[in-house]
Amino acid sequence: MDKEQLHQLLLRYHRGHLRPEELDILKKFLGTKGGQQMLYDSWDEEFEAWTGDKDLERNQDALFERMLADKRIVSILAQHKGKKKGMILPWRRLVAAACLLLLSGLAAFWFYRQIPTIDADKDLANQQHIIQPGSNKARILFEDGSFVELEKIKQDTFLQDQGLRIYKQADGSIAYAYTATKETQKPVYNTIVTPKGGEYSLVLPDGSKVWLNAASKLRYPLSFGADSRTVELEGEAYFEVEKVKKQDTSIPFYVQTKDQKLQVLGTKFNINSYNNKIKTTLIEGAVALHYAHQAKPKHLKPSQQSDYSVNEKDIQIKDVDPSYSIAWKSGNFAFDDASIEQVMEEVARWYDIDISYQGDMSKIRYSGTISRFEKFEQLLQLIEWTDLVTFKVDGRRVTVMK
C-alpha cells in the first residue's frame, strides 16, 4: 500500500464511509511497522490531502485539540510517555500514535465517526463538550412574530420594515435609516435579544448607542415620539444617550427596567437588572430614578451606583469605581470583593454553562480582572489559583467546590 492509498482509506474511515473489508485491510496494514511508519511520516506532510481543506494549519490544530480532549487519547498518551522515556516525538505524532492504538481496538470506528469533515470555526462551536466564550450574536424580533439572526446578516445587507432600513455597520453593530416619507401613526417596536453566550451593540433611531450584554433584551420603537424617548430593558446594557432637542427643548430619554424608570437627557450609564436586583452605575452626566412607590426620584452623580431590590422595594446609593461595572463592554470580567456566586453567575451567562455548588461559599470573595475571551479551562484555572475553590466540569455543568 502506498501513501495515496493509505490517505484515501483514512479519509473514507474518517467520514464513516469505509466498508468492512476495507477496514480489515487498513487495520492489518497499520498493524505492521511499515504501516505505522507511513502514518507517522505523512501525518503533517499530507494532512491536507485527506481532509480536503486548504486551510491546513487551522484544521490540524482544530482536529488535534478535539483528539486531546478525548479521555482515551489522553490515557494512551500518558502510557506512551511512561513507557517510552528515552524517545522524544513531536506531540502531533504522539497523537497519531494514540489514534493508531485506538484503531487497533473495537472502539476505533466509533472514535473516527465522531470526527466529521473539519470546519474548525463551525464544528467546534457546536460540540456540547467544548465550552466556548461568548460572541456577537443576537436576533431582532418584529411585531408580526418574525425574526432575524443578526450574526447571519452580511455587512451592507438591508432589511425593510415599517419604513426603516436596518443594516449592519462596519463595526458589526446594527443601525437604522429612515426610508418613509412620514412617520407612522401607530408606534412600531423591535426587540433585540441576546442569548447566553451572546452580546450585541446597536444604534437606536435617535442616534443613541446601546451595548447589550448576554441573556438580555431591549424593546424600542422604530420612531421615537416628539415629547419623549422610551426603551424597555431586561438584563444588562450600557447606554450612551444622544441629546435630542425640539425647538430648543431637550427631549428626555427613559429606560424602563422592572419597577425602575430611569430618566436622562444625555449621559453614559450602565444598568444591570439580572435576577431581582437593579444596579444602575452612572459614568457621566446625571440621571433621575423613578419608582412607583416613592414620591420623589433618586438622583445619581457620576461614579455613583444605585442598588435597588425589586422584592424589598429598597434602594441604596454609594460611590463606586465605575470601571468594574462596564468592564464587560471592553471584553473583561472585573470583580471587586464579589461573592463567588456573583463571579460564577457572570461566567455562566457568558460561557452558557450551568453552575452548582458543594460546600459553604458564603465567606468566599473574589477580586480581579479576567478576559472574557480566555479559554474556559484557563479561566477556571485562574480562579482556582486563589486557593479558595476548585472546579469539576461535566459537559456543560460546572460544580464549584471548597
Salt bridges, closest charged atoms under 4 A:
GLU21 OE2 - ARG19 NE 2.97
GLU22 OE1 - ARG12 NH2 3.17
GLU22 OE2 - ARG19 NH2 3.15
ASP41 OD1 - ARG93 NH2 3.64
ASP44 OD1 - ARG92 NH1 3.66
GLU45 OE1 - LYS3 NZ 3.42
ASP53 OD2 - ARG58 NH2 3.95
ASP55 OD2 - ARG58 NE 3.22
GLU57 OE2 - ARG92 NH2 3.11
ASP61 OD1 - ARG92 NH2 2.49
GLU65 OE2 - LYS375 NZ 3.99
ASP70 OD2 - ARG72 NH2 2.95
ASP121 OD2 - ARG58 NH1 3.26
GLU149 OE2 - ARG139 NH2 2.41
GLU199 OE1 - ARG372 NH2 3.15
ASP206 OD2 - ARG229 NH1 2.52
GLU232 OE2 - ARG219 NH1 3.08
GLU240 OE2 - LYS268 NZ 3.99
ASP259 OD2 - LYS313 NZ 2.51
ASP337 OD1 - ARG365 NE 3.56
GLU345 OE2 - ARG349 NH1 2.96
ASP352 OD1 - LYS196 NZ 3.97
